[in-house]
Amino acid sequence: MAMASMAFCVNTVTFPNRGRFKSGMTFASLGNKETTSLGVRITEGEGNLPKLVLTSPAGSEAEIYLFGGCITSWKVPNGNDLLFVRPDAVFNKKKPISGGIPHCFPQFGPGSIQQHGFARNVDWTVGDSENVEGNPVVTLELKDDPYSRAMWDFGFHALYKITLNAKSLSTELKVKNTDNKTFSFNTALHTYFRASVSGASVKGLKGCKTLNKDPDPKNPVEGSEERDVVTFPGFVDCVYLDASNELQLDNGLGDLISIKNTNWSDAVLWNPHLQMEACYKDFVCVENAKIGSVQLEPEQTWTAVQHLSIA
């Protein structure tokens, strides 16, 4: 296996304070030589936010905003972007980026802290970048700070490793307890896939216990999935417990996407239907999740892998 590490210099860029979100950030600036050989470059994205662009030799491409550690684009060699960013998404740090693959950590959904936690609305940093057999790999980092501790008073260190290959996009999330006391969390990758909602379907969920949030998200109804193929005929917001480690999404646009995982024990399907009339027809969310609490003792680490691929 050929592997070349990237040397990068770290610069600090400070943004104006934007509402309730963290304003300072550090990111890596990549030299032209390394950019060419590694297929990794950093540039200004929407709203002048720093964005990493990964390119594989086969022509696939991924875009990652350091704000939220959010992957906003995954283009395969034929040019199709398999992820979706909503038209109402804003890139001003006043709210999380709506689309792509946002993080939900250390809380999924509503709870004792802000909706879906804080990891999607703070700045991640570039911890490492390398090249594995010609394909770009970057690792983002997130640590506790006064902002996170004000709502969730624990020391942690999260690493998010992203690998782009010709026809796949893989992520590995590691969460380490760096505190001297035990903590618990739940988490998810809130993945938005570009789709034709009327033609989209998911296989691999039959037999799962379900928590259906339609019609009342606050009082989910327990049940069991009896369908071989799950579709999106209207509003869909359903948790699938102990889901298979491989689902298959037909996005209704001609793409079959394999969604494999390790240690993401649950899955969530979501489409807002008429609650988001401007764009609901153009995406579906198929999310790998850990709905039950993960409990970590000091120095323990929890790891989960997501592997998206096309044939």
Phi and psi in degrees as GROMACS dihedral restraints (atoms count N, CA, C in turn):
[ dihedral_restraints ]
;  ai    aj    ak    al  type     phi  dphi    fc
    3     4     5     6     1   -85.0    20    10
    4     5     6     7     1   134.3    20    10
    6     7     8     9     1  -145.7    20    10
    7     8     9    10     1   128.7    20    10
    9    10    11    12     1  -124.1    20    10
   10    11    12    13     1   128.4    20    10
   12    13    14    15     1   -84.3    20    10
   13    14    15    16     1   150.7    20    10
   15    16    17    18     1   -98.2    20    10
   16    17    18    19     1   132.9    20    10
   18    19    20    21     1   -92.6    20    10
   19    20    21    22     1   130.4    20    10
   21    22    23    24     1  -137.6    20    10
   22    23    24    25     1   152.7    20    10
   24    25    26    27     1  -102.1    20    10
   25    26    27    28     1   144.8    20    10
   27    28    29    30     1  -102.3    20    10
   28    29    30    31     1   128.9    20    10
   30    31    32    33     1  -120.8    20    10
   31    32    33    34     1   149.6    20    10
   33    34    35    36     1  -106.6    20    10
   34    35    36    37     1   127.3    20    10
   36    37    38    39     1  -121.4    20    10
   37    38    39    40     1   128.0    20    10
   39    40    41    42     1  -110.3    20    10
   40    41    42    43     1   127.4    20    10
   42    43    44    45     1   -96.9    20    10
   43    44    45    46     1   155.7    20    10
   45    46    47    48     1   -58.0    20    10
   46    47    48    49     1   153.2    20    10
   48    49    50    51     1   -66.3    20    10
   49    50    51    52     1   122.1    20    10
   51    52    53    54     1  -113.0    20    10
   52    53    54    55     1    95.8    20    10
   54    55    56    57     1    60.5    20    10
   55    56    57    58     1  -129.6    20    10
   57    58    59    60     1   -97.3    20    10
   58    59    60    61     1     8.2    20    10
   60    61    62    63     1   -99.6    20    10
   61    62    63    64     1   153.9    20    10
   63    64    65    66     1   -59.2    20    10
   64    65    66    67     1   138.1    20    10
   66    67    68    69     1  -110.3    20    10
   67    68    69    70     1   -23.1    20    10
   69    70    71    72     1   -93.1    20    10
   70    71    72    73     1   151.5    20    10
   72    73    74    75     1  -155.2    20    10
   73    74    75    76     1   155.9    20    10
   75    76    77    78     1  -123.3    20    10
   76    77    78    79     1   136.7    20    10
   78    79    80    81     1  -145.7    20    10
   79    80    81    82     1   165.2    20    10
   81    82    83    84     1   -91.0    20    10
   82    83    84    85     1   135.5    20    10
   84    85    86    87     1  -100.9    20    10
   85    86    87    88     1   132.0    20    10
   87    88    89    90     1  -107.5    20    10
   88    89    90    91     1   131.1    20    10
   90    91    92    93     1   -70.8    20    10
   91    92    93    94     1   159.9    20    10
   93    94    95    96     1   -60.9    20    10
   94    95    96    97     1   -39.9    20    10
   96    97    98    99     1   -63.4    20    10
   97    98    99   100     1   -47.7    20    10
   99   100   101   102     1   -65.7    20    10
  100   101   102   103     1   -35.9    20    10
  102   103   104   105     1   -60.4    20    10
  103   104   105   106     1   -43.7    20    10
  105   106   107   108     1   -65.9    20    10
  106   107   108   109     1   -43.9    20    10
  108   109   110   111     1   -78.5    20    10
  109   110   111   112     1   -28.6    20    10
  111   112   113   114     1  -100.4    20    10
  112   113   114   115     1   -15.2    20    10
  114   115   116   117     1    69.6    20    10
  115   116   117   118     1    30.6    20    10
  117   118   119   120     1  -130.2    20    10
  118   119   120   121     1   129.9    20    10
  120   121   122   123     1  -143.2    20    10
  121   122   123   124     1   155.8    20    10
  123   124   125   126     1  -113.8    20    10
  124   125   126   127     1   137.3    20    10
  126   127   128   129     1  -146.1    20    10
  127   128   129   130     1   177.6    20    10
  129   130   131   132     1   -88.0    20    10
  130   131   132   133     1   129.2    20    10
  132   133   134   135     1   -99.7    20    10
  133   134   135   136     1  -156.4    20    10
  135   136   137   138     1   -58.7    20    10
  136   137   138   139     1   142.2    20    10
  138   139   140   141     1    64.9    20    10
  139   140   141   142     1    18.8    20    10
  141   142   143   144     1    62.0    20    10
  142   143   144   145     1    22.0    20    10
  144   145   146   147     1   -80.7    20    10
  145   146   147   148     1   141.4    20    10
  147   148   149   150     1   -62.1    20    10
  148   149   150   151     1   135.6    20    10
  150   151   152   153     1  -136.7    20    10
  151   152   153   154     1   133.8    20    10
  153   154   155   156     1   -91.5    20    10
  154   155   156   157     1   137.9    20    10
  156   157   158   159     1  -119.4    20    10
  157   158   159   160     1   121.2    20    10
  159   160   161   162     1  -107.0    20    10
  160   161   162   163     1   135.6    20    10
  162   163   164   165     1  -133.3    20    10
  163   164   165   166     1   129.1    20    10
  165   166   167   168     1   -93.9    20    10
  166   167   168   169     1   158.7    20    10
  168   169   170   171     1   -58.5    20    10
  169   170   171   172     1   -26.2    20    10
  171   172   173   174     1   -79.9    20    10
  172   173   174   175     1    -8.4    20    10
  174   175   176   177     1   102.7    20    10
  175   176   177   178     1     3.9    20    10
  177   178   179   180     1   -77.3    20    10
  178   179   180   181     1   159.6    20    10
  180   181   182   183     1  -149.6    20    10
  181   182   183   184     1   144.7    20    10
  183   184   185   186     1  -134.7    20    10
  184   185   186   187     1   147.0    20    10
  186   187   188   189     1  -121.9    20    10
  187   188   189   190     1   135.7    20    10
  189   190   191   192     1  -134.4    20    10
  190   191   192   193     1   121.0    20    10
  192   193   194   195     1   -87.2    20    10
  193   194   195   196     1   134.2    20    10
  195   196   197   198     1   -69.4    20    10
  196   197   198   199     1   -27.8    20    10
  198   199   200   201     1   -69.9    20    10
  199   200   201   202     1   113.2    20    10
  201   202   203   204     1    83.9    20    10
  202   203   204   205     1    -5.4    20    10
  204   205   206   207     1    54.8    20    10
  205   206   207   208     1    40.0    20    10
  207   208   209   210     1  -100.0    20    10
  208   209   210   211     1   119.8    20    10
  210   211   212   213     1   -79.5    20    10
  211   212   213   214     1   118.0    20    10
  213   214   215   216     1  -105.6    20    10
  214   215   216   217     1   -11.6    20    10
  216   217   218   219     1  -151.5    20    10
  217   218   219   220     1   138.9    20    10
  219   220   221   222     1  -140.5    20    10
  220   221   222   223     1   100.5    20    10
  222   223   224   225     1  -100.1    20    10
  223   224   225   226     1   128.9    20    10
  225   226   227   228     1   -88.4    20    10
  226   227   228   229     1   169.6    20    10
  228   229   230   231     1   -56.1    20    10
  229   230   231   232     1   -25.9    20    10
  231   232   233   234     1   -78.8    20    10
  232   233   234   235     1     0.5    20    10
  234   235   236   237     1    95.9    20    10
  235   236   237   238     1   -10.0    20    10
  237   238   239   240     1   -70.6    20    10
  238   239   240   241     1   132.5    20    10
  240   241   242   243     1   -93.4    20    10
  241   242   243   244     1   117.0    20    10
  243   244   245   246     1   -86.8    20    10
  244   245   246   247     1    -9.2    20    10
  246   247   248   249     1  -102.6    20    10
  247   248   249   250     1   165.4    20    10
  249   250   251   252     1  -134.9    20    10
  250   251   252   253     1   132.4    20    10
  252   253   254   255     1  -113.3    20    10
  253   254   255   256     1   128.3    20    10
  255   256   257   258     1   -65.5    20    10
  256   257   258   259     1   147.7    20    10
  258   259   260   261     1   -65.3    20    10
  259   260   261   262     1   -19.0    20    10
  261   262   263   264     1   -91.7    20    10
  262   263   264   265     1     6.5    20    10
  264   265   266   267     1   -63.9    20    10
  265   266   267   268     1   141.0    20    10
  267   268   269   270     1  -119.0    20    10
  268   269   270   271     1   149.5    20    10
  270   271   272   273     1  -123.2    20    10
  271   272   273   274     1    50.1    20    10
  273   274   275   276     1  -120.9    20    10
  274   275   276   277     1     8.9    20    10
  276   277   278   279     1    67.6    20    10
  277   278   279   280     1     9.3    20    10
  279   280   281   282     1   -85.1    20    10
  280   281   282   283     1   -17.1    20    10
  282   283   284   285     1  -155.2    20    10
  283   284   285   286     1   161.9    20    10
  285   286   287   288     1   -61.3    20    10
  286   287   288   289     1   156.0    20    10
  288   289   290   291     1   -70.6    20    10
  289   290   291   292     1   124.9    20    10
  291   292   293   294     1   -91.3    20    10
  292   293   294   295     1    91.9    20    10
  294   295   296   297     1   141.2    20    10
  295   296   297   298     1   179.0    20    10
  297   298   299   300     1    70.7    20    10
  298   299   300   301     1  -131.9    20    10
  300   301   302   303     1  -127.1    20    10
  301   302   303   304     1    82.6    20    10
  303   304   305   306     1   -76.9    20    10
  304   305   306   307     1   154.9    20    10
  306   307   308   309     1   -88.4    20    10
  307   308   309   310     1   141.6    20    10
  309   310   311   312     1  -115.3    20    10
  310   311   312   313     1   106.6    20    10
  312   313   314   315     1  -163.5    20    10
  313   314   315   316     1   139.8    20    10
  315   316   317   318     1   -90.8    20    10
  316   317   318   319     1    23.7    20    10
  318   319   320   321     1  -143.4    20    10
  319   320   321   322     1   135.4    20    10
  321   322   323   324     1  -101.5    20    10
  322   323   324   325     1   125.9    20    10
  324   325   326   327     1    76.4    20    10
  325   326   327   328     1  -160.4    20    10
  327   328   329   330     1   -76.4    20    10
  328   329   330   331     1   158.3    20    10
  330   331   332   333     1   175.8    20    10
  331   332   333   334     1  -148.3    20    10
  333   334   335   336     1   -75.3    20    10
  334   335   336   337     1   -20.3    20    10
  336   337   338   339     1  -119.0    20    10
  337   338   339   340     1  -170.8    20    10
  339   340   341   342     1   -60.8    20    10
  340   341   342   343     1   154.6    20    10
  342   343   344   345     1   -49.8    20    10
  343   344   345   346     1   127.6    20    10
  345   346   347   348     1    62.8    20    10
  346   347   348   349     1    15.2    20    10
  348   349   350   351     1    77.7    20    10
  349   350   351   352     1  -166.6    20    10
  351   352   353   354     1  -110.6    20    10
  352   353   354   355     1   -11.0    20    10
  354   355   356   357     1   -64.0    20    10
  355   356   357   358     1   -23.8    20    10
  357   358   359   360     1   -86.1    20    10
  358   359   360   361     1    -4.2    20    10
  360   361   362   363     1  -130.1    20    10
  361   362   363   364     1    27.8    20    10
  363   364   365   366     1  -129.6    20    10
  364   365   366   367     1   166.7    20    10
  366   367   368   369     1   -85.3    20    10
  367   368   369   370     1   127.5    20    10
  369   370   371   372     1   -89.8    20    10
  370   371   372   373     1   162.6    20    10
  372   373   374   375     1  -119.0    20    10
  373   374   375   376     1   158.9    20    10
  375   376   377   378     1   -82.5    20    10
  376   377   378   379     1   115.0    20    10
  378   379   380   381     1   -90.5    20    10
  379   380   381   382     1   -35.8    20    10
  381   382   383   384     1  -161.1    20    10
  382   383   384   385     1   157.6    20    10
  384   385   386   387     1  -149.0    20    10
  385   386   387   388     1   136.8    20    10
  387   388   389   390     1  -149.7    20    10
  388   389   390   391     1   175.9    20    10
  390   391   392   393     1  -126.9    20    10
  391   392   393   394     1   123.3    20    10
  393   394   395   396     1  -117.9    20    10
  394   395   396   397     1   111.2    20    10
  396   397   398   399     1    51.5    20    10
  397   398   399   400     1    41.5    20    10
  399   400   401   402     1    88.5    20    10
  400   401   402   403     1    -5.4    20    10
  402   403   404   405     1  -108.6    20    10
  403   404   405   406     1   141.8    20    10
  405   406   407   408     1   -77.7    20    10
  406   407   408   409     1   142.4    20    10
  408   409   410   411     1  -136.2    20    10
  409   410   411   412     1   128.9    20    10
  411   412   413   414     1  -128.3    20    10
  412   413   414   415     1   149.8    20    10
  414   415   416   417     1  -123.4    20    10
  415   416   417   418     1   122.3    20    10
  417   418   419   420     1   -98.6    20    10
  418   419   420   421     1   155.2    20    10
  420   421   422   423     1  -127.8    20    10
  421   422   423   424     1   148.3    20    10
  423   424   425   426     1  -143.2    20    10
  424   425   426   427     1   131.2    20    10
  426   427   428   429     1  -127.4    20    10
  427   428   429   430     1   160.9    20    10
  429   430   431   432     1   -64.0    20    10
  430   431   432   433     1   151.4    20    10
  432   433   434   435     1  -152.5    20    10
  433   434   435   436     1   179.5    20    10
  435   436   437   438     1   -56.4    20    10
  436   437   438   439     1   -34.0    20    10
  438   439   440   441     1   -63.9    20    10
  439   440   441   442     1   -49.4    20    10
  441   442   443   444     1   -68.4    20    10
  442   443   444   445     1   -38.8    20    10
  444   445   446   447     1   -69.8    20    10
  445   446   447   448     1   -21.9    20    10
  447   448   449   450     1   -64.6    20    10
  448   449   450   451     1   -25.7    20    10
  450   451   452   453     1  -114.7    20    10
  451   452   453   454     1   -22.6    20    10
  453   454   455   456     1  -144.7    20    10
  454   455   456   457     1    95.4    20    10
  456   457   458   459     1   -85.8    20    10
  457   458   459   460     1    68.5    20    10
  459   460   461   462     1  -140.4    20    10
  460   461   462   463     1   150.2    20    10
  462   463   464   465     1   -88.4    20    10
  463   464   465   466     1   129.8    20    10
  465   466   467   468     1  -147.2    20    10
  466   467   468   469     1   163.3    20    10
  468   469   470   471     1  -139.8    20    10
  469   470   471   472     1   114.5    20    10
  471   472   473   474     1  -106.2    20    10
  472   473   474   475     1   134.8    20    10
  474   475   476   477     1  -118.8    20    10
  475   476   477   478     1   133.6    20    10
  477   478   479   480     1  -127.8    20    10
  478   479   480   481     1   102.6    20    10
  480   481   482   483     1   -97.5    20    10
  481   482   483   484     1   126.4    20    10
  483   484   485   486     1  -119.3    20    10
  484   485   486   487     1   125.0    20    10
  486   487   488   489     1  -122.1    20    10
  487   488   489   490     1   126.2    20    10
  489   490   491   492     1  -108.7    20    10
  490   491   492   493     1   124.4    20    10
  492   493   494   495     1  -117.9    20    10
  493   494   495   496     1  -176.3    20    10
  495   496   497   498     1   -56.6    20    10
  496   497   498   499     1   -45.6    20    10
  498   499   500   501     1  -129.8    20    10
  499   500   501   502     1    24.7    20    10
  501   502   503   504     1  -148.5    20    10
  502   503   504   505     1   156.8    20    10
  504   505   506   507     1  -135.3    20    10
  505   506   507   508     1   117.5    20    10
  507   508   509   510     1  -116.6    20    10
  508   509   510   511     1   144.1    20    10
  510   511   512   513     1  -131.6    20    10
  511   512   513   514     1   143.6    20    10
  513   514   515   516     1  -127.8    20    10
  514   515   516   517     1   120.4    20    10
  516   517   518   519     1  -107.5    20    10
  517   518   519   520     1   124.3    20    10
  519   520   521   522     1  -118.8    20    10
  520   521   522   523     1   130.2    20    10
  522   523   524   525     1  -120.7    20    10
  523   524   525   526     1   120.3    20    10
  525   526   527   528     1  -112.1    20    10
  526   527   528   529     1   137.4    20    10
  528   529   530   531     1   -83.8    20    10
  529   530   531   532     1   108.6    20    10
  531   532   533   534     1  -101.1    20    10
  532   533   534   535     1    10.6    20    10
  534   535   536   537     1   -89.5    20    10
  535   536   537   538     1   175.3    20    10
  537   538   539   540     1  -101.3    20    10
  538   539   540   541     1    12.0    20    10
  540   541   542   543     1  -137.3    20    10
  541   542   543   544     1   155.9    20    10
  543   544   545   546     1   -69.4    20    10
  544   545   546   547     1   143.6    20    10
  546   547   548   549     1  -135.6    20    10
  547   548   549   550     1   164.4    20    10
  549   550   551   552     1  -131.2    20    10
  550   551   552   553     1   154.4    20    10
  552   553   554   555     1  -155.2    20    10
  553   554   555   556     1   165.4    20    10
  555   556   557   558     1  -132.3    20    10
  556   557   558   559     1   164.7    20    10
  558   559   560   561     1  -159.6    20    10
  559   560   561   562     1   163.5    20    10
  561   562   563   564     1  -162.0    20    10
  562   563   564   565     1   159.7    20    10
  564   565   566   567     1  -107.5    20    10
  565   566   567   568     1   111.7    20    10
  567   568   569   570     1   -86.7    20    10
  568   569   570   571     1    64.7    20    10
  570   571   572   573     1   -74.4    20    10
  571   572   573   574     1   124.8    20    10
  573   574   575   576     1   -97.7    20    10
  574   575   576   577     1   118.0    20    10
  576   577   578   579     1  -102.7    20    10
  577   578   579   580     1   134.7    20    10
  579   580   581   582     1   -61.9    20    10
  580   581   582   583     1   134.7    20    10
  582   583   584   585     1  -160.7    20    10
  583   584   585   586     1   164.0    20    10
  585   586   587   588     1  -101.7    20    10
  586   587   588   589     1   106.9    20    10
  588   589   590   591     1   -60.2    20    10
  589   590   591   592     1   -30.2    20    10
  591   592   593   594     1   -72.2    20    10
  592   593   594   595     1   -20.9    20    10
  594   595   596   597     1  -110.8    20    10
  595   596   597   598     1    -1.8    20    10
  597   598   599   600     1   -79.3    20    10
  598   599   600   601     1   147.1    20    10
  600   601   602   603     1  -155.8    20    10
  601   602   603   604     1   157.2    20    10
  603   604   605   606     1  -128.6    20    10
  604   605   606   607     1   131.9    20    10
  606   607   608   609     1  -110.0    20    10
  607   608   609   610     1   151.3    20    10
  609   610   611   612     1   111.5    20    10
  610   611   612   613     1     5.4    20    10
  612   613   614   615     1  -106.3    20    10
  613   614   615   616     1    -4.2    20    10
  615   616   617   618     1   -59.4    20    10
  616   617   618   619     1   134.3    20    10
  618   619   620   621     1    92.6    20    10
  619   620   621   622     1   -10.3    20    10
  621   622   623   624     1   -71.7    20    10
  622   623   624   625     1   145.1    20    10
  624   625   626   627     1   -70.2    20    10
  625   626   627   628     1   137.0    20    10
  627   628   629   630     1  -118.3    20    10
  628   629   630   631     1   149.5    20    10
  630   631   632   633     1  -122.2    20    10
  631   632   633   634     1    98.2    20    10
  633   634   635   636     1   -91.9    20    10
  634   635   636   637     1   119.3    20    10
  636   637   638   639     1   -91.8    20    10
  637   638   639   640     1     9.9    20    10
  639   640   641   642     1  -104.3    20    10
  640   641   642   643     1   121.8    20    10
  642   643   644   645     1   -97.0    20    10
  643   644   645   646     1    -8.5    20    10
  645   646   647   648     1  -120.3    20    10
  646   647   648   649     1   101.8    20    10
  648   649   650   651     1   -58.3    20    10
  649   650   651   652     1   -25.7    20    10
  651   652   653   654     1   -82.2    20    10
  652   653   654   655     1   -14.5    20    10
  654   655   656   657     1  -134.4    20    10
  655   656   657   658     1    73.8    20    10
  657   658   659   660     1   -63.1    20    10
  658   659   660   661     1   144.5    20    10
  660   661   662   663     1   -96.5    20    10
  661   662   663   664     1   126.3    20    10
  663   664   665   666     1   -76.6    20    10
  664   665   666   667     1   143.3    20    10
  666   667   668   669     1  -165.2    20    10
  667   668   669   670     1  -161.9    20    10
  669   670   671   672     1  -140.6    20    10
  670   671   672   673     1   139.3    20    10
  672   673   674   675     1   -80.8    20    10
  673   674   675   676     1   119.0    20    10
  675   676   677   678     1  -101.2    20    10
  676   677   678   679     1   -10.6    20    10
  678   679   680   681     1   -87.6    20    10
  679   680   681   682     1   141.3    20    10
  681   682   683   684     1   -72.5    20    10
  682   683   684   685     1   -35.8    20    10
  684   685   686   687     1  -125.3    20    10
  685   686   687   688     1   120.1    20    10
  687   688   689   690     1   -98.8    20    10
  688   689   690   691     1   130.1    20    10
  690   691   692   693     1  -116.1    20    10
  691   692   693   694     1  -177.8    20    10
  693   694   695   696     1  -125.3    20    10
  694   695   696   697     1    70.7    20    10
  696   697   698   699     1   -76.6    20    10
  697   698   699   700     1   -15.0    20    10
  699   700   701   702     1  -166.5    20    10
  700   701   702   703     1  -147.4    20    10
  702   703   704   705     1   -61.7    20    10
  703   704   705   706     1   128.6    20    10
  705   706   707   708     1  -131.5    20    10
  706   707   708   709     1   125.6    20    10
  708   709   710   711     1  -152.2    20    10
  709   710   711   712     1    93.5    20    10
  711   712   713   714     1  -139.5    20    10
  712   713   714   715     1   132.5    20    10
  714   715   716   717     1   -96.3    20    10
  715   716   717   718     1   135.2    20    10
  717   718   719   720     1  -115.2    20    10
  718   719   720   721     1   113.4    20    10
  720   721   722   723     1   -86.0    20    10
  721   722   723   724     1   144.0    20    10
  723   724   725   726     1    51.7    20    10
  724   725   726   727     1    52.0    20    10
  726   727   728   729     1   -74.7    20    10
  727   728   729   730     1   163.5    20    10
  729   730   731   732     1   -60.9    20    10
  730   731   732   733     1   154.6    20    10
  732   733   734   735     1   -83.0    20    10
  733   734   735   736     1     6.2    20    10
  735   736   737   738     1  -147.2    20    10
  736   737   738   739     1   123.1    20    10
  738   739   740   741     1  -114.4    20    10
  739   740   741   742     1   158.6    20    10
  741   742   743   744     1  -125.0    20    10
  742   743   744   745     1   123.6    20    10
  744   745   746   747     1  -104.5    20    10
  745   746   747   748     1   123.0    20    10
  747   748   749   750     1   -96.1    20    10
  748   749   750   751     1   112.9    20    10
  750   751   752   753     1   -81.8    20    10
  751   752   753   754     1     1.9    20    10
  753   754   755   756     1    75.5    20    10
  754   755   756   757     1     3.9    20    10
  756   757   758   759     1  -116.9    20    10
  757   758   759   760     1    10.1    20    10
  759   760   761   762     1   101.5    20    10
  760   761   762   763     1     4.1    20    10
  762   763   764   765     1  -111.6    20    10
  763   764   765   766     1   132.7    20    10
  765   766   767   768     1  -106.8    20    10
  766   767   768   769     1   118.1    20    10
  768   769   770   771     1  -114.1    20    10
  769   770   771   772     1   122.3    20    10
  771   772   773   774     1   -85.3    20    10
  772   773   774   775     1   130.9    20    10
  774   775   776   777     1  -118.6    20    10
  775   776   777   778     1    93.6    20    10
  777   778   779   780     1   -99.1    20    10
  778   779   780   781     1   154.4    20    10
  780   781   782   783     1  -151.8    20    10
  781   782   783   784     1   159.3    20    10
  783   784   785   786     1  -125.9    20    10
  784   785   786   787     1   118.9    20    10
  786   787   788   789     1    79.0    20    10
  787   788   789   790     1     0.5    20    10
  789   790   791   792     1   -86.9    20    10
  790   791   792   793     1    98.0    20    10
  792   793   794   795     1   -75.6    20    10
  793   794   795   796     1   -20.5    20    10
  795   796   797   798     1  -125.9    20    10
  796   797   798   799     1   170.4    20    10
  798   799   800   801     1  -137.5    20    10
  799   800   801   802     1   155.1    20    10
  801   802   803   804     1  -134.3    20    10
  802   803   804   805     1   132.9    20    10
  804   805   806   807     1  -110.3    20    10
  805   806   807   808     1   136.2    20    10
  807   808   809   810     1  -147.7    20    10
  808   809   810   811     1   135.1    20    10
  810   811   812   813     1  -149.6    20    10
  811   812   813   814     1   126.4    20    10
  813   814   815   816     1   -78.0    20    10
  814   815   816   817     1    -9.8    20    10
  816   817   818   819     1    52.3    20    10
  817   818   819   820     1  -130.4    20    10
  819   820   821   822     1   -70.9    20    10
  820   821   822   823     1   -10.7    20    10
  822   823   824   825     1   -66.2    20    10
  823   824   825   826     1   -17.3    20    10
  825   826   827   828     1  -138.2    20    10
  826   827   828   829     1    63.9    20    10
  828   829   830   831     1   -60.6    20    10
  829   830   831   832     1   -27.9    20    10
  831   832   833   834     1   -68.2    20    10
  832   833   834   835     1   -24.2    20    10
  834   835   836   837     1  -145.2    20    10
  835   836   837   838     1     1.5    20    10
  837   838   839   840     1   -61.9    20    10
  838   839   840   841     1   -24.7    20    10
  840   841   842   843     1   -73.6    20    10
  841   842   843   844     1   -11.0    20    10
  843   844   845   846     1  -106.7    20    10
  844   845   846   847     1     4.8    20    10
  846   847   848   849     1  -157.0    20    10
  847   848   849   850     1   160.9    20    10
  849   850   851   852     1  -136.9    20    10
  850   851   852   853     1   149.6    20    10
  852   853   854   855     1  -103.3    20    10
  853   854   855   856     1   125.1    20    10
  855   856   857   858     1  -124.2    20    10
  856   857   858   859     1   108.6    20    10
  858   859   860   861     1  -114.6    20    10
  859   860   861   862     1   131.3    20    10
  861   862   863   864     1   -82.4    20    10
  862   863   864   865     1   135.5    20    10
  864   865   866   867     1  -145.9    20    10
  865   866   867   868     1   161.3    20    10
  867   868   869   870     1  -125.1    20    10
  868   869   870   871     1    92.0    20    10
  870   871   872   873     1   -75.1    20    10
  871   872   873   874     1   -44.3    20    10
  873   874   875   876     1   -70.7    20    10
  874   875   876   877     1   156.1    20    10
  876   877   878   879     1   -70.2    20    10
  877   878   879   880     1   135.3    20    10
  879   880   881   882     1   -93.5    20    10
  880   881   882   883     1   125.7    20    10
  882   883   884   885     1  -107.7    20    10
  883   884   885   886     1   125.4    20    10
  885   886   887   888     1  -118.9    20    10
  886   887   888   889     1   127.9    20    10
  888   889   890   891     1   -79.1    20    10
  889   890   891   892     1   162.7    20    10
  891   892   893   894     1   -51.3    20    10
  892   893   894   895     1   134.6    20    10
  894   895   896   897     1    74.9    20    10
  895   896   897   898     1    -2.9    20    10
  897   898   899   900     1   -79.5    20    10
  898   899   900   901     1   154.4    20    10
  900   901   902   903     1  -129.1    20    10
  901   902   903   904     1   138.0    20    10
  903   904   905   906     1  -111.6    20    10
  904   905   906   907     1   135.9    20    10
  906   907   908   909     1  -130.4    20    10
  907   908   909   910     1   138.5    20    10
  909   910   911   912     1  -142.2    20    10
  910   911   912   913     1   143.5    20    10
  912   913   914   915     1  -121.5    20    10
  913   914   915   916     1   137.5    20    10
  915   916   917   918     1  -121.0    20    10
  916   917   918   919     1   133.5    20    10
  918   919   920   921     1  -129.2    20    10
  919   920   921   922     1   109.3    20    10
  921   922   923   924     1  -100.0    20    10
  922   923   924   925     1   134.6    20    10
  924   925   926   927     1  -152.1    20    10
  925   926   927   928     1   159.5    20    10
  927   928   929   930     1  -122.0    20    10
  928   929   930   931     1   158.0    20    10
